[in-house]
Amino acid sequence: MSRPTAKPVVDWPAAAELAARLTPAGPRASRGVLDDLVGGLREAASEAVPHVLATTRMEPVGGVRTVVGGPQDGAAVLGPVAVVDRATWALANTQVMEAMTAPVAQALGDEAAPTSAASRLGGAAEVGALLGLLSTRVLGQFDPYSALATEGAGPGRLLLVAPNVLQVERALDVVPRDFRLWVCLHEQTHALQFAAAPWLAEHLRGRVGALLHDVTRSTVDFSRAPLGTKLAAAGRTVYDVVAGVVKGDGVAPFDRVMTPDQKAELAEITAVMALLEGHADVMMDAVGPRVVRTVRQIRSRFERRRDGEGSPGLDVVLRRLLGMDAKLAQYRDGAAFVRAVEEQVGRDGLNAVWSGPQALPTAAEIGDARAWVRRVHG
């Protein structure tokens, strides 16, 4: 007898609808400017591929695919590209989140599922508000899990959030064509990472899913505690999170509700994410001014933006609350690891990291590239 499908933990369609309602459309622009923006992003995404292949010295498993027919006949491709607005980005992420959390809900059964539509709507409100905020900040995102949401197969897809690209290039006062290509170099590097290491998506999904299952199980056990214990612990947790955010103590909020073993596993997953982000950051700049003439200016101004130059106090607090400062650390720790490995064994030696799960850096090795080189290269 088959097991009944577990109820979703969140009303996902409601989350997507709320995110769309909360998200401002973006900067004002004429139809001509918007057409140029969309066309420019598509062109940049295509132009970035050969540069990424040459700079990384990586190749997709099965070889490089090319476009057949049309104006881009013979052009190299790493997967589908979609230029989207903010609401569409939020919708795509709710679909993937639903697909990735479904196995956890199924494994835990009814004991972990919300018992009412109100509970699921409450979850939708939280997710929708978060995605509504993030949808104004994301420039591009390579999604290796899009096939989970569409029940199809494929290498994933690249989403380029047009209004955000326009807003940032205006704010930084940079050359639009250069900035769009620079953004696409980063995202197409992510596409190549997963194409060159096709095991990577499932490896990450398995580890994240296992951690999510374990944390959810802990939450279920916690929910069975006496009411007074739950209220006291919950109050303490909320206080600690808020106080830590205001003080800026560097601790990611969700770390506070995990066990030591769960924190250790999260650190290992974060190390892999740091590798992915740092590698993409290094490679997008390594293409150099021959391809992106103003790359140094873009990097300098973009780093000041990442550091929050000119950001109001509330924006800084929100970044801490959402763990965005931890995200920035991922870029920098991962980039430092990549550069240090390249200094010791070169780019081809670095690319051994994509050979299998055993070659990925551990949490300790992200901060000690020599230890990774000794373990992997002997």
C-alpha positions as CSV (number, residue, x, y, z in Angstrom):
1,M,0.0,0.0,0.0
2,S,1.5,3.3,-1.1
3,R,2.1,6.0,1.5
4,P,-0.2,9.0,1.1
5,T,1.4,12.2,0.0
6,A,2.3,14.4,2.9
7,K,0.8,17.9,3.2
8,P,3.2,20.6,2.1
9,V,4.8,22.5,5.0
10,V,4.0,25.8,3.3
11,D,1.2,27.0,1.0
12,W,3.7,27.6,-1.9
13,P,1.3,29.2,-4.4
14,A,0.3,31.7,-1.7
15,A,4.0,32.4,-0.9
16,A,4.7,33.1,-4.6
17,E,1.6,35.4,-4.8
18,L,2.6,37.3,-1.7
19,A,6.2,37.7,-2.9
20,A,4.9,39.2,-6.1
21,R,2.7,41.6,-4.3
22,L,5.4,42.8,-2.0
23,T,8.0,43.2,-4.7
24,P,8.3,46.6,-6.3
25,A,8.5,46.4,-10.1
26,G,11.9,48.1,-10.3
27,P,13.4,51.2,-11.7
28,R,11.5,53.2,-14.3
29,A,12.7,53.0,-17.9
30,S,11.4,53.5,-21.4
31,R,10.4,50.6,-23.6
32,G,13.5,51.1,-25.7
33,V,15.8,50.9,-22.6
34,L,14.0,47.8,-21.4
35,D,14.3,46.1,-24.8
36,D,18.0,46.9,-24.9
37,L,18.4,45.6,-21.3
38,V,16.7,42.2,-22.1
39,G,18.5,41.8,-25.4
40,G,21.8,42.9,-23.8
41,L,21.5,40.3,-21.1
42,R,20.7,37.5,-23.5
43,E,23.7,38.5,-25.6
44,A,26.0,38.8,-22.6
45,A,24.9,35.3,-21.3
46,S,25.9,33.8,-24.7
47,E,29.1,35.8,-25.0
48,A,30.2,34.7,-21.5
49,V,30.3,31.0,-22.3
50,P,33.5,30.7,-24.4
51,H,35.3,33.0,-22.0
52,V,34.3,30.9,-19.0
53,L,35.4,27.7,-20.8
54,A,38.7,29.2,-21.7
55,T,39.4,30.8,-18.3
56,T,38.4,27.9,-16.1
57,R,39.9,25.2,-18.3
58,M,36.9,23.1,-17.5
59,E,34.6,21.3,-19.8
60,P,31.1,19.9,-19.4
61,V,30.8,16.1,-19.1
62,G,29.8,14.9,-22.5
63,G,31.4,17.9,-24.2
64,V,30.3,21.4,-25.1
65,R,26.8,21.7,-26.7
66,T,26.2,24.2,-29.5
67,V,23.2,26.0,-30.9
68,V,21.9,24.6,-34.1
69,G,20.3,27.1,-36.5
70,G,19.2,30.7,-36.0
71,P,21.4,33.8,-35.6
72,Q,23.6,32.1,-32.9
73,D,24.2,28.9,-34.9
74,G,27.4,27.2,-33.6
75,A,27.5,29.2,-30.3
76,A,28.4,27.3,-27.2
77,V,25.7,26.9,-24.6
78,L,25.7,25.5,-21.0
79,G,21.9,25.5,-20.5
80,P,18.7,27.6,-20.9
81,V,18.8,31.2,-20.0
82,A,15.7,33.2,-18.9
83,V,15.7,37.0,-18.4
84,V,13.0,37.6,-15.7
85,D,11.4,40.2,-13.5
86,R,11.4,40.0,-9.7
87,A,8.1,38.3,-9.3
88,T,9.1,35.5,-11.8
89,W,12.3,35.0,-9.9
90,A,10.4,34.6,-6.6
91,L,7.9,32.2,-8.3
92,A,10.8,30.0,-9.6
93,N,12.3,29.8,-6.2
94,T,9.1,28.8,-4.4
95,Q,8.7,26.0,-7.0
96,V,12.2,24.7,-6.3
97,M,11.8,25.1,-2.5
98,E,8.6,23.1,-2.7
99,A,10.2,20.3,-4.7
100,M,13.2,20.1,-2.4
101,T,11.2,20.1,0.8
102,A,8.6,17.6,-0.3
103,P,10.8,14.5,0.4
104,V,11.4,15.8,4.0
105,A,7.7,16.2,4.6
106,Q,7.1,12.8,3.1
107,A,9.7,11.1,5.3
108,L,8.5,12.8,8.5
109,G,4.8,12.2,7.8
110,D,1.8,13.9,9.3
111,E,3.6,14.4,12.7
112,A,5.7,17.2,11.2
113,A,3.2,18.7,8.9
114,P,1.1,21.8,9.8
115,T,-2.3,20.7,10.9
116,S,-4.2,23.6,9.5
117,A,-4.5,25.8,6.4
118,A,-3.7,28.8,8.7
119,S,-0.4,27.3,9.7
120,R,0.6,26.7,6.1
121,L,-0.5,30.3,5.2
122,G,1.7,31.5,8.1
123,G,4.6,29.7,6.5
124,A,3.7,31.2,3.2
125,A,3.8,34.7,4.7
126,E,7.3,34.2,6.0
127,V,8.6,32.7,2.8
128,G,6.8,35.3,0.7
129,A,8.1,38.2,2.7
130,L,11.7,36.9,2.5
131,L,11.6,36.2,-1.2
132,G,10.0,39.6,-1.8
133,L,12.9,41.2,-0.1
134,L,15.6,39.1,-1.8
135,S,14.0,39.5,-5.2
136,T,15.1,43.1,-5.2
137,R,18.8,42.2,-4.6
138,V,19.6,39.1,-6.8
139,L,21.3,40.0,-10.1
140,G,21.5,36.5,-11.4
141,Q,21.1,32.9,-10.2
142,F,22.0,29.6,-11.7
143,D,19.4,27.1,-10.6
144,P,20.7,23.5,-10.9
145,Y,17.3,22.2,-9.5
146,S,14.9,23.6,-12.0
147,A,14.1,20.1,-13.3
148,L,12.7,19.2,-9.9
149,A,10.0,21.9,-10.2
150,T,9.2,21.1,-13.9
151,E,9.5,17.3,-13.6
152,G,11.9,17.4,-16.5
153,A,15.5,16.7,-17.1
154,G,18.3,19.1,-17.9
155,P,21.4,20.9,-16.7
156,G,19.5,23.6,-14.8
157,R,18.8,27.1,-16.0
158,L,20.2,30.6,-15.6
159,L,17.9,33.3,-14.3
160,L,18.9,37.0,-14.9
161,V,16.8,39.5,-13.0
162,A,16.6,42.4,-15.4
163,P,15.3,45.2,-13.1
164,N,18.0,44.5,-10.5
165,V,20.8,44.6,-13.1
166,L,19.5,47.9,-14.4
167,Q,19.2,49.3,-10.9
168,V,22.7,48.3,-9.8
169,E,24.4,49.4,-13.0
170,R,22.8,52.8,-12.6
171,A,23.7,53.0,-8.9
172,L,27.3,52.1,-9.6
173,D,27.5,54.3,-12.7
174,V,29.3,51.6,-14.7
175,V,29.3,50.8,-18.4
176,P,26.1,48.7,-19.0
177,R,27.5,46.3,-21.5
178,D,30.6,45.5,-19.4
179,F,28.5,45.1,-16.2
180,R,26.0,42.8,-17.8
181,L,28.8,40.6,-19.3
182,W,30.6,40.6,-15.9
183,V,27.4,39.4,-14.1
184,C,26.9,36.6,-16.7
185,L,30.6,35.5,-16.4
186,H,29.9,34.8,-12.7
187,E,26.6,32.9,-13.4
188,Q,27.9,31.0,-16.3
189,T,30.8,29.8,-14.2
190,H,28.2,28.3,-11.8
191,A,26.5,26.7,-14.8
192,L,29.8,25.1,-15.8
193,Q,30.6,23.9,-12.3
194,F,27.5,21.8,-12.3
195,A,27.9,20.7,-16.0
196,A,31.6,19.7,-15.4
197,A,30.6,17.9,-12.1
198,P,27.2,16.4,-12.8
199,W,27.3,14.6,-9.4
200,L,27.4,18.0,-7.6
201,A,23.8,18.9,-7.7
202,E,22.6,15.6,-6.2
203,H,25.4,15.6,-3.6
204,L,24.4,19.0,-2.4
205,R,20.7,18.2,-2.5
206,G,21.3,15.1,-0.4
207,R,23.3,16.8,2.2
208,V,21.0,19.8,2.5
209,G,18.0,17.4,2.6
210,A,19.5,15.3,5.3
211,L,20.3,18.4,7.4
212,L,16.8,19.8,6.9
213,H,15.3,16.4,7.9
214,D,17.4,16.3,11.0
215,V,16.6,19.9,12.0
216,T,12.9,19.3,11.3
217,R,12.9,16.2,13.4
218,S,14.5,18.2,16.3
219,T,11.7,20.7,15.9
220,V,9.1,18.0,16.1
221,D,10.6,16.6,19.3
222,F,10.8,20.2,20.7
223,S,7.2,20.7,19.9
224,R,6.3,17.8,22.2
225,A,7.9,19.5,25.2
226,P,5.8,20.9,28.0
227,L,4.3,24.3,27.1
228,G,6.2,26.3,29.7
229,T,9.5,24.8,28.5
230,K,8.6,25.6,24.9
231,L,7.7,29.2,25.6
232,A,10.8,29.9,27.7
233,A,13.1,28.4,25.1
234,A,11.3,30.2,22.3
235,G,11.5,33.5,24.1
236,R,15.2,32.9,24.7
237,T,15.9,32.0,21.1
238,V,14.1,35.1,19.8
239,Y,15.9,37.3,22.3
240,D,19.3,35.8,21.3
241,V,18.6,36.2,17.6
242,V,17.5,39.9,17.9
243,A,20.3,40.8,20.3
244,G,22.9,39.2,18.2
245,V,21.7,40.9,15.1
246,V,21.8,44.3,16.7
247,K,25.2,43.7,18.2
248,G,26.5,42.2,15.0
249,D,28.2,39.3,16.8
250,G,28.8,37.5,13.5
251,V,26.7,34.5,14.3
252,A,24.1,33.4,11.7
253,P,20.6,33.5,13.3
254,F,19.7,30.0,12.4
255,D,22.9,28.6,14.0
256,R,21.2,29.4,17.4
257,V,18.6,26.7,17.0
258,M,20.8,23.9,15.8
259,T,22.6,21.2,17.8
260,P,26.4,21.0,17.6
261,D,26.3,18.1,15.1
262,Q,23.9,20.1,12.9
263,K,26.1,23.1,13.1
264,A,29.1,21.0,12.1
265,E,27.2,19.6,9.0
266,L,26.0,23.1,8.1
267,A,29.7,24.2,8.2
268,E,30.6,21.5,5.8
269,I,27.8,22.4,3.4
270,T,28.8,26.1,3.7
271,A,32.4,25.2,2.7
272,V,31.1,23.7,-0.6
273,M,29.0,26.9,-1.2
274,A,32.1,29.0,-0.4
275,L,34.0,27.1,-3.0
276,L,31.3,27.6,-5.7
277,E,30.9,31.3,-5.0
278,G,34.6,32.0,-4.6
279,H,35.5,30.1,-7.7
280,A,32.9,32.1,-9.7
281,D,34.2,35.4,-8.3
282,V,37.8,34.6,-9.2
283,M,37.0,33.4,-12.7
284,M,34.8,36.4,-13.5
285,D,37.7,38.7,-12.8
286,A,40.3,36.4,-14.4
287,V,38.7,36.9,-17.8
288,G,40.3,40.3,-17.5
289,P,40.1,43.8,-19.1
290,R,40.7,42.4,-22.6
291,V,37.1,41.1,-22.4
292,V,35.5,43.4,-19.8
293,R,37.4,46.6,-20.3
294,T,36.2,48.3,-17.0
295,V,36.4,45.1,-14.9
296,R,38.6,46.7,-12.2
297,Q,36.3,49.7,-11.8
298,I,33.3,47.4,-11.6
299,R,34.9,45.2,-9.0
300,S,36.0,48.1,-6.8
301,R,32.5,49.7,-6.9
302,F,30.7,46.4,-6.4
303,E,32.8,45.5,-3.4
304,R,31.9,48.8,-1.7
305,R,28.2,48.0,-2.5
306,R,28.7,44.5,-0.9
307,D,30.2,46.1,2.2
308,G,27.1,48.3,2.6
309,E,28.6,51.6,1.7
310,G,25.8,54.2,2.0
311,S,23.3,51.6,3.3
312,P,20.9,52.8,6.0
313,G,21.0,51.2,9.4
314,L,17.9,49.1,8.8
315,D,19.4,47.6,5.6
316,V,22.5,46.5,7.7
317,V,20.2,44.9,10.3
318,L,18.2,43.1,7.6
319,R,21.4,41.8,6.1
320,R,22.5,40.3,9.4
321,L,19.0,38.9,10.2
322,L,18.8,37.1,6.8
323,G,22.4,35.8,7.1
324,M,23.5,37.9,4.1
325,D,26.7,38.9,5.9
326,A,27.5,35.2,6.1
327,K,26.9,35.0,2.4
328,L,29.4,37.8,1.7
329,A,32.0,35.9,3.8
330,Q,31.4,32.8,1.5
331,Y,32.5,34.8,-1.5
332,R,35.6,36.1,0.2
333,D,36.7,32.8,2.0
334,G,36.1,30.8,-1.2
335,A,38.0,33.2,-3.4
336,A,40.9,33.2,-1.0
337,F,40.9,29.4,-1.1
338,V,40.8,29.3,-4.9
339,R,43.7,31.8,-5.2
340,A,45.8,30.0,-2.6
341,V,45.3,26.6,-4.3
342,E,46.2,28.1,-7.7
343,E,49.4,29.6,-6.2
344,Q,50.5,26.1,-5.2
345,V,49.2,23.7,-7.9
346,G,47.9,26.0,-10.7
347,R,44.5,26.1,-12.3
348,D,44.6,22.6,-13.5
349,G,45.5,21.4,-10.0
350,L,42.6,23.4,-8.6
351,N,40.2,21.7,-11.0
352,A,40.8,18.4,-9.2
353,V,38.2,19.8,-6.8
354,W,35.5,18.9,-9.4
355,S,36.5,15.2,-9.7
356,G,34.2,13.9,-7.0
357,P,32.7,14.5,-3.5
358,Q,35.8,13.3,-1.8
359,A,37.8,16.1,-3.4
360,L,35.6,18.9,-2.1
361,P,37.2,21.1,0.6
362,T,36.1,20.6,4.2
363,A,35.2,23.4,6.5
364,A,38.7,23.4,7.9
365,E,40.3,23.3,4.5
366,I,38.5,26.3,3.1
367,G,40.6,28.3,5.5
368,D,43.8,26.2,5.0
369,A,44.4,25.6,1.3
370,R,47.7,23.8,2.0
371,A,45.8,21.1,3.9
372,W,43.5,20.5,0.9
373,V,46.5,20.4,-1.5
374,R,48.3,17.9,0.7
375,R,45.2,15.7,1.0
376,V,44.2,15.7,-2.7
377,H,47.6,16.1,-4.4
378,G,49.8,14.4,-1.9
